[in-house]
């Protein structure tokens, strides 16, 4: 029997879904009482996460985001293709999905959030499945709740990065299932998750890269044999060269600004994952030949690659039939550098801030791995410290920021811990099956590579786009040992960070200004779909002014205010819903049917096109104007 089949058998015998690795666990898991308890725990966690997400699902917005998604979906609904017929900021799959949401749930912003909520529900099921393969149902439910709290509720707009997160967890669930069954259809399913993620936003490639590294790591586990004297030079050279090339590509992507901050937060996690693969390869001895190892790897790579290609090929069919496939490719990849420059750089915190996550990971390592930290005294110490810090955070913003930084900068610290345990302490997890280490590696790779979503715009909300993956990876690393040293203290830490997110993160608009609480009210517009936003009355007055003077004719709204088009229901005569150049504006205002021009005076990411000369020309054509909030509305 092959080593791979042996590992699969060990998984069944060791009871991967519980904390213990002895023969009695399988009987316990099979019992009706245990199954009923696990189901009850899951249902409670599921209901809590669903209710929590529902509470925030229609709260807050960034009009640039919501308006762009609505307007792009509307264009698709009218038969237009992203990139070919209009300017698309992402790959285009999200616009198609949002068009389906309009068709199913109505043409309003609430419909987009309903679709995202459905994906969220499926995601928490997949998340629980992944966690439950490594730990007890109680621990898996706790991980589910913590991950959900630090995720989408903090910015409920259906951003493409949320869908990237969802597909990453769907893919992880498929790969976990593959590890247990060895059926390659689960590799195809994991690949489809990667292809769909890339169709939503091209950063889905980070997920694909993480899975490719995982498959290499798995091949090493299948064919590695400490007792064999053989070294596979050709295969090893191929793996080392390929993974090193990937690391060079990551460094090349970061070259725009690459100092200690970018190195620590963006490059180091990926470098550690690659170093773990290369380190294993350098010390690995195999009973197999080069050809056999290539064959083993290809039997996993080919199904996964087929899965990635399937949805992408299907998406490209209308482009190929219309002879515009090159426009899609150019729109997705050719515009990346321009969009990166337009966004500018919001950089990570200074390296000195790593003291906060280092403190957190140190405490976690102590309570998880140090036997002397067990007992009531350790749990009481952690509990008391947590209560003091939580209450203090309401009186001192520096304390609240320190707690936030301890979580948001923790990725490299957890990856260092996990890498060290897997590579330098292989005997640390005695009794743990090789497949468990592969599960840990997969989740670490996903957390490390998907954290690159923060580059080049490391706004605070971007941590939440991958934070659930970090929660999963951290929980998996702790399960490298049979038992947590002090479960009470660990539970206290999880409760502390959950309550902190509920009380100090979600109530504020993290994506705007985490220091201000903005009251929200329902936006009373037909296409708003019940979304509750700050300053709704002001926004309604701006839209009413636009509709009053535009009638049923087209309008121009720029830069970064596609929400004006969508919420007003008025047509954009250009193919660009985002930021028009000065030349495009001058051409558009020559249209006699155009009666209203709207300028966003607080655009963040667009090149400054509103020059004094341009404004004088617009004022000559549209002599009447009103300033309502950030919108300067001109009409004739």
Secondary structure by P-SEA (a helix, b strand, c coil): ccaaaaaaaaaaaacccccccccaaaaaaacaaaaaaaaaaaaaaaaaaaaaaaacccccccaaaaaaaaaaaaaaaaccccccccccccccaaaaaaaaaaacccccaaaaaaaaaaaaaaaaaaaaaaaaacccaaaaaaaaaaaaaacccccccccaaaaaaaaaaaaaaaaaaaaacccaaaaaaaaaaaaaaaaacccaaaaaaaaaaaaaaaaaaaccccccccccaaaaaaaaaaaaaaaaaaaaaacccccccccccccaaaaaaaaaaaaaaaaccccccaaaaaaaaaaaaaaaaaaaaaaaaaaaaaaaaaccaaaaaaaaccaaaaaaaaaccccccccccaaaaaaaaaaaaaaccccccccaaaaaaaaaaaaaaaaaaaacaaaaaaaaaacccaaaaaaaaaaaaacccccccccccaaaaaaaaaaaaaaaaaccccccccccccccccaaaaaaaaaaaaacccccccaaaaaaaaaaaaaaaacccccccccccccbbbbbccccccccccccccaaaaaaaaaaaaaaaaccbbbbbccccaaaaaaacccccccccccccaaaaaaaaccccccbbbbccccccccccccaaaaaaaaaaccbbbbccccccccc
